[in-house]
């Protein structure tokens, strides 16, 4: 396929380019034709690190095993095999817990939609071993949060500490994390698909379009195809696509049957033009994916291409944007996230930024009955934090 968007991929390492070729669909003949060229002089340790970082090692292992095993060092192949088998057991383990939690919520009249995990792996790839999952993400109606939490705590899950300042979490977050110390399983309970100010469907609409997975004996509900496409696109974009696994999911969805007229309507209704345009450009350039004619107009602007190019910053190397990221990466990511927003979303984002946060409380602790004062004091407290974190240049 002729690439239409001409992203600058000159800084992308050869090891990553080979990984991309290995996870493309229907690419065996091309791999055979170029294998001696592609697999010569690879940094195999870096190749393995990239495959692990991007969470694409299950697909990479199976493709190497089928097509070019003779060109790969035995130690690399053995490591990939071990990680593939470990992931398969992990996904089976998560599937069992997913079914159990789904049944628990159903018996207690909690409507639940599983957003990712084994149910999506099975839906997209037909084989849960081909995708990795760290945790279980579950969307429920906001009014059922306390009920779901009570059930999870009784099951041995522990709640991650969150700020309770003026109900900040409902404005700044969209999920709460629970972790089971014995099972080593993490569950994220969502009341929104995405953080504010992203516009999204009401839960009742998502529930009405839900599908039932055939993966487990007890039925597990998950998003309809078109809703899942928009959710995975927004999720990947928000994280800068720093794991190729997310972009491969989108590539896989674009190869499946969808109601593209409905997708196009949802893109406009929920203002997803930028994130979907970005994903389609990246898919076209990195996976040689064709665009559905109905969606061809979505990425036809410079913004989509610029956003796609900005994501290459995350994709081309082992980039971390949470917890362990460098200050340079964190600054880049803040600018990147702002660039994803439409003008309307930027306005709402600025309004939400005036809502008090736990960081304000760290600067000035007020008794609970005076917490309302954090609203007028927030600009001063924000300035104080920035001043304290400022590091003057020293020769």
C-alpha positions as CSV (number, residue, x, y, z in Angstrom):
1,X,0.0,0.0,0.0
2,X,1.2,3.5,-0.8
3,X,1.7,5.5,2.4
4,X,-0.3,8.7,2.2
5,X,1.0,10.6,5.2
6,X,4.7,10.3,5.1
7,X,5.6,10.3,8.8
8,X,9.2,10.8,9.6
9,X,10.4,7.4,10.9
10,X,14.2,8.0,10.4
11,X,14.9,7.8,14.1
12,X,13.0,4.5,14.5
13,X,15.5,1.7,15.3
14,X,15.9,-1.2,13.0
15,X,14.9,-3.6,15.8
16,X,11.5,-1.9,16.1
17,X,10.9,-1.9,12.4
18,X,11.5,-5.6,12.3
19,X,9.1,-6.1,15.2
20,X,6.5,-4.2,13.3
21,X,6.9,-6.4,10.3
22,X,6.5,-9.5,12.5
23,X,3.2,-8.4,13.8
24,X,1.6,-7.3,10.5
25,X,-1.2,-9.4,9.2
26,X,-0.6,-11.6,6.1
27,X,3.1,-10.6,6.0
28,X,4.8,-14.0,5.9
29,X,5.9,-13.7,2.2
30,X,7.4,-10.3,2.8
31,X,9.3,-11.6,5.8
32,X,10.6,-14.6,3.8
33,X,11.7,-12.3,1.0
34,X,13.6,-9.8,3.3
35,X,14.6,-12.0,6.3
36,X,18.3,-12.1,5.6
37,X,18.4,-8.3,5.3
38,X,16.1,-7.5,8.2
39,X,17.6,-10.0,10.7
40,X,21.2,-9.2,10.0
41,X,23.2,-7.2,12.7
42,X,20.3,-6.8,15.0
43,X,20.9,-5.9,18.7
44,X,19.0,-8.9,20.0
45,X,18.9,-7.8,23.6
46,X,17.3,-4.5,22.5
47,X,15.0,-6.4,20.2
48,X,13.8,-8.4,23.2
49,X,13.5,-5.4,25.4
50,X,11.3,-3.6,22.8
51,X,9.1,-6.7,22.3
52,X,8.6,-6.9,26.1
53,X,8.0,-3.1,26.6
54,X,5.5,-2.9,23.8
55,X,3.7,-6.0,25.1
56,X,3.7,-7.7,21.6
57,X,6.0,-10.6,22.5
58,X,3.2,-13.3,22.2
59,X,2.6,-12.4,18.6
60,X,6.3,-11.9,17.9
61,X,7.2,-15.3,19.4
62,X,4.6,-17.2,17.3
63,X,5.6,-15.5,14.1
64,X,9.3,-16.1,14.7
65,X,8.6,-19.7,15.5
66,X,6.6,-20.2,12.3
67,X,8.7,-18.2,9.9
68,X,12.3,-17.4,10.9
69,X,13.3,-19.4,13.9
70,X,16.6,-20.4,12.3
71,X,17.7,-16.7,12.2
72,X,17.0,-15.9,15.9
73,X,19.5,-16.8,18.7
74,X,18.3,-19.7,20.8
75,X,18.5,-17.7,24.0
76,X,16.1,-15.1,22.6
77,X,13.7,-17.7,21.3
78,X,13.7,-19.5,24.6
79,X,13.0,-16.3,26.5
80,X,10.2,-15.4,24.2
81,X,8.7,-18.8,24.6
82,X,8.9,-18.7,28.4
83,X,7.2,-15.2,28.4
84,X,4.6,-16.4,26.0
85,X,3.7,-19.4,28.2
86,X,3.7,-17.2,31.3
87,X,1.3,-14.8,29.6
88,X,-1.0,-17.6,28.5
89,X,-1.3,-18.8,32.1
90,X,-1.8,-15.3,33.3
91,X,-4.6,-14.7,30.8
92,X,-6.3,-17.9,31.9
93,X,-6.0,-16.8,35.5
94,X,-7.5,-13.4,34.7
95,X,-10.3,-15.0,32.7
96,X,-11.3,-17.1,35.7
97,X,-11.4,-14.0,38.0
98,X,-13.2,-12.0,35.3
99,X,-15.9,-14.6,35.2
100,X,-16.1,-14.7,39.0
101,X,-16.4,-11.0,39.4
102,X,-18.9,-10.7,36.6
103,X,-21.1,-13.3,38.3
104,X,-20.7,-11.6,41.6
105,X,-21.8,-8.3,40.2
106,X,-24.7,-9.8,38.3
107,X,-26.0,-11.6,41.4
108,X,-25.9,-8.3,43.2
109,X,-27.7,-6.4,40.5
110,X,-24.7,-4.4,39.4
111,X,-24.5,-3.8,35.6
112,X,-20.8,-4.3,34.5
113,X,-19.0,-3.9,31.2
114,X,-15.5,-5.3,30.9
115,X,-13.4,-2.8,28.9
116,X,-10.2,-4.7,28.2
117,X,-8.5,-7.9,29.4
118,X,-9.2,-11.5,28.3
119,X,-12.6,-10.7,26.9
120,X,-11.2,-8.2,24.4
121,X,-8.2,-10.5,23.6
122,X,-10.7,-13.2,22.7
123,X,-12.9,-10.8,20.7
124,X,-10.1,-9.3,18.6
125,X,-7.7,-12.2,18.2
126,X,-9.8,-15.3,18.9
127,X,-7.0,-16.5,21.3
128,X,-6.4,-14.9,24.7
129,X,-2.7,-16.0,24.5
130,X,-2.1,-13.4,21.7
131,X,-2.6,-10.4,23.9
132,X,-1.3,-9.3,27.3
133,X,-3.3,-7.8,30.1
134,X,-2.1,-6.4,33.4
135,X,-5.5,-6.0,35.1
136,X,-9.3,-6.0,34.7
137,X,-11.0,-2.8,33.8
138,X,-14.8,-2.7,34.6
139,X,-17.2,0.1,33.8
140,X,-20.3,0.4,36.1
141,X,-22.9,3.1,36.7
142,X,-21.6,5.8,39.0
143,X,-24.4,5.3,41.6
144,X,-23.3,1.7,42.1
145,X,-19.7,2.5,43.0
146,X,-20.1,2.1,46.8
147,X,-22.0,-1.2,46.4
148,X,-19.3,-2.6,44.1
149,X,-16.6,-1.4,46.5
150,X,-18.2,-3.2,49.4
151,X,-18.3,-6.4,47.5
152,X,-14.7,-6.2,46.4
153,X,-13.5,-5.4,49.9
154,X,-15.4,-8.5,51.2
155,X,-13.6,-10.6,48.5
156,X,-10.2,-9.5,49.9
157,X,-9.4,-6.6,47.5
158,X,-7.8,-3.6,49.0
159,X,-8.6,-0.1,47.8
160,X,-5.8,2.2,46.6
161,X,-5.6,5.4,48.6
162,X,-7.3,8.3,46.9
163,X,-7.8,12.0,47.7
164,X,-11.1,12.8,49.4
165,X,-10.7,16.6,49.2
166,X,-14.0,18.0,48.0
167,X,-14.8,14.8,46.2
168,X,-11.9,15.6,43.9
169,X,-11.6,12.1,42.5
170,X,-15.0,12.4,40.7
171,X,-13.8,15.5,38.8
172,X,-10.2,14.6,38.1
173,X,-10.3,10.8,37.8
174,X,-12.5,8.2,36.2
175,X,-11.6,5.0,38.0
176,X,-10.5,3.6,41.4
177,X,-7.9,0.8,41.7
178,X,-8.4,-2.3,43.9
179,X,-5.7,-4.9,44.4
180,X,-5.9,-8.4,45.8
181,X,-2.6,-9.1,47.7
182,X,-2.9,-12.9,47.6
183,X,-4.2,-13.3,44.0
184,X,-1.9,-10.5,42.7
185,X,-4.8,-9.2,40.6
186,X,-5.6,-5.5,40.1
187,X,-9.1,-4.3,39.2
188,X,-9.9,-0.9,38.0
189,X,-13.6,0.1,38.6
190,X,-14.5,2.8,36.1
191,X,-17.5,5.2,36.3
192,X,-16.4,6.9,33.1
193,X,-14.6,5.5,30.0
194,X,-12.3,8.5,29.9
195,X,-11.2,11.4,32.1
196,X,-13.0,14.7,31.8
197,X,-13.5,16.7,29.7
198,X,-13.8,14.0,27.0
199,X,-17.4,13.6,25.9
200,X,-18.7,10.1,25.9
201,X,-21.9,8.0,25.8
202,X,-24.1,7.5,28.9
203,X,-23.8,4.2,30.5
204,X,-27.4,3.2,29.6
205,X,-26.5,3.7,25.9
206,X,-23.3,1.6,26.2
207,X,-25.3,-1.1,28.1
208,X,-27.9,-1.2,25.4
209,X,-25.2,-1.8,22.7
210,X,-23.3,-4.4,24.8
211,X,-22.1,-7.8,23.6
212,X,-21.9,-11.0,25.5
213,X,-18.6,-12.9,25.4
214,X,-18.5,-16.7,24.7
215,X,-15.1,-17.0,26.4
216,X,-16.5,-18.0,29.8
217,X,-19.3,-20.2,31.0
218,X,-21.0,-17.4,32.9
219,X,-21.8,-14.6,30.4
220,X,-19.5,-11.6,30.6
221,X,-20.7,-8.3,29.1
222,X,-18.4,-6.0,27.1
223,X,-18.6,-3.0,24.8
224,X,-20.2,-3.1,21.4
225,X,-17.8,-3.1,18.5
226,X,-18.2,0.6,17.6
227,X,-18.0,1.7,21.2
228,X,-14.9,-0.5,21.8
229,X,-13.2,1.0,18.8
230,X,-13.7,4.6,20.1
231,X,-12.7,3.6,23.6
232,X,-9.5,1.8,22.6
233,X,-8.6,4.7,20.3
234,X,-9.1,7.3,23.0
235,X,-7.2,5.1,25.5
236,X,-4.2,4.6,23.2
237,X,-4.0,8.3,22.2
238,X,-4.1,9.4,25.9
239,X,-1.1,7.2,26.6
240,X,0.8,8.3,23.5
241,X,0.5,4.8,22.1
242,X,3.7,4.1,24.0
243,X,2.9,0.4,23.7
244,X,2.4,-1.0,20.2
245,X,0.0,-3.5,21.6
246,X,-2.7,-0.7,21.7
247,X,-2.1,0.3,18.1
248,X,-2.2,-3.4,17.0
249,X,-5.6,-3.7,18.7
250,X,-6.8,-0.8,16.5
251,X,-5.3,-2.5,13.4
252,X,-7.1,-5.7,14.3
253,X,-10.4,-3.9,14.8
254,X,-10.1,-2.2,11.4
255,X,-9.8,-5.6,9.8
256,X,-13.0,-6.8,11.4
257,X,-16.6,-6.0,10.5
258,X,-17.9,-2.9,12.0
259,X,-20.8,-0.5,11.3
260,X,-18.6,2.3,9.9
261,X,-21.5,4.7,9.5
262,X,-22.1,4.3,13.2
263,X,-18.4,4.8,13.9
264,X,-18.4,8.0,11.8
265,X,-21.5,9.3,13.7
266,X,-19.9,8.5,17.1
267,X,-16.6,10.2,16.0
268,X,-18.5,13.4,15.4
269,X,-21.0,13.1,18.2
270,X,-18.2,12.6,20.8
271,X,-15.6,14.9,19.2
272,X,-13.1,12.1,18.6
273,X,-11.8,13.4,15.2
274,X,-8.3,14.1,16.5
275,X,-7.7,10.8,18.3
276,X,-9.3,8.7,15.6
277,X,-7.5,10.6,12.9
278,X,-4.2,10.1,14.7
279,X,-4.8,6.4,15.1
280,X,-5.7,5.9,11.4
281,X,-2.6,7.7,10.3
282,X,-0.4,5.6,12.6
283,X,-2.1,2.4,11.4
284,X,-1.6,3.4,7.8
285,X,2.1,4.2,8.2
286,X,3.1,1.5,10.6
287,X,0.9,-1.4,9.7
288,X,0.1,-0.5,6.0
289,X,-3.6,-0.7,6.9
290,X,-6.2,0.5,4.4
291,X,-8.8,3.0,5.4
292,X,-12.4,2.2,5.2
293,X,-13.9,4.6,2.6
294,X,-16.4,6.0,5.2
295,X,-13.5,7.1,7.4
296,X,-11.2,8.4,4.7
297,X,-12.1,12.0,5.5
298,X,-11.3,11.7,9.2
299,X,-7.4,12.0,8.9
300,X,-7.4,14.3,5.9
301,X,-5.9,17.2,7.7
302,X,-2.5,18.3,9.0
303,X,-3.6,17.9,12.6
304,X,-4.0,14.2,12.3
305,X,-0.6,13.8,10.8
306,X,1.1,16.1,13.3
307,X,-0.5,14.2,16.2
308,X,0.6,10.9,14.7
309,X,4.1,12.2,14.3
310,X,4.1,13.4,18.0
311,X,3.2,9.8,19.0
312,X,6.3,8.4,17.3
313,X,8.3,10.1,20.1
314,X,6.8,7.5,22.5
315,X,6.7,4.5,20.1
316,X,10.3,4.6,18.8
317,X,12.0,3.8,22.1
318,X,11.3,2.4,25.5
319,X,9.4,5.4,26.9
320,X,7.8,5.7,30.3
321,X,5.3,8.5,31.0
322,X,4.1,7.5,34.5
323,X,6.0,7.3,37.7
324,X,9.5,6.7,36.3
325,X,9.4,9.1,33.4
326,X,12.1,11.8,33.1
327,X,11.1,15.5,33.6
328,X,11.6,16.0,29.9
329,X,9.2,13.2,29.0
330,X,6.6,14.4,31.5
331,X,6.7,18.0,30.1
332,X,6.4,16.6,26.6
333,X,3.4,14.5,27.6
334,X,1.6,17.4,29.2
335,X,1.9,19.4,26.0
336,X,0.9,16.3,24.0
337,X,-2.2,15.7,26.0
338,X,-3.3,19.3,25.6
339,X,-2.8,19.1,21.8
340,X,-5.2,16.1,21.6
341,X,-8.1,18.2,22.8
342,X,-10.5,20.1,20.7
343,X,-11.0,23.8,21.4
344,X,-14.1,23.0,23.4
345,X,-12.3,20.3,25.4
346,X,-9.5,22.7,26.1
347,X,-12.0,25.2,27.5
348,X,-13.5,22.6,29.8
349,X,-10.1,21.4,30.8
350,X,-9.1,24.9,31.9
351,X,-12.3,25.2,33.9
352,X,-11.7,21.8,35.7
353,X,-8.1,22.9,36.5
354,X,-9.6,25.5,38.9
355,X,-11.1,22.6,41.0
356,X,-9.0,22.1,44.2
357,X,-6.7,19.1,44.4
358,X,-4.9,17.1,47.1
359,X,-1.7,19.0,46.2
360,X,-3.4,22.2,47.4
361,X,-3.9,20.5,50.8
362,X,-0.2,19.5,50.9
363,X,0.6,23.2,50.7
364,X,-2.0,24.4,53.2
365,X,-4.0,22.1,55.5
366,X,-7.4,23.5,56.5
367,X,-10.0,21.9,58.7
368,X,-12.7,20.1,56.8
369,X,-15.4,22.8,57.6
370,X,-13.1,25.3,55.8
371,X,-12.4,23.2,52.7
372,X,-14.6,25.5,50.6
373,X,-11.8,28.1,50.9
374,X,-9.6,25.9,48.6
375,X,-11.6,27.2,45.7
376,X,-10.6,30.9,46.0
377,X,-7.2,30.0,47.3
378,X,-6.3,27.6,44.5
379,X,-4.5,30.2,42.2
380,X,-2.3,31.2,45.2
381,X,-1.6,27.6,46.2
382,X,-0.8,26.6,42.6
383,X,1.6,29.6,42.3
384,X,3.3,28.6,45.6
385,X,3.8,25.0,44.4
386,X,5.3,26.1,41.1
387,X,7.6,28.6,42.9
388,X,8.9,25.9,45.3
389,X,9.5,23.5,42.4
390,X,11.4,26.1,40.3
391,X,15.1,25.3,40.1
392,X,17.2,28.3,39.0
393,X,19.9,27.8,36.5
394,X,23.3,27.4,38.0
395,X,26.7,27.7,36.2
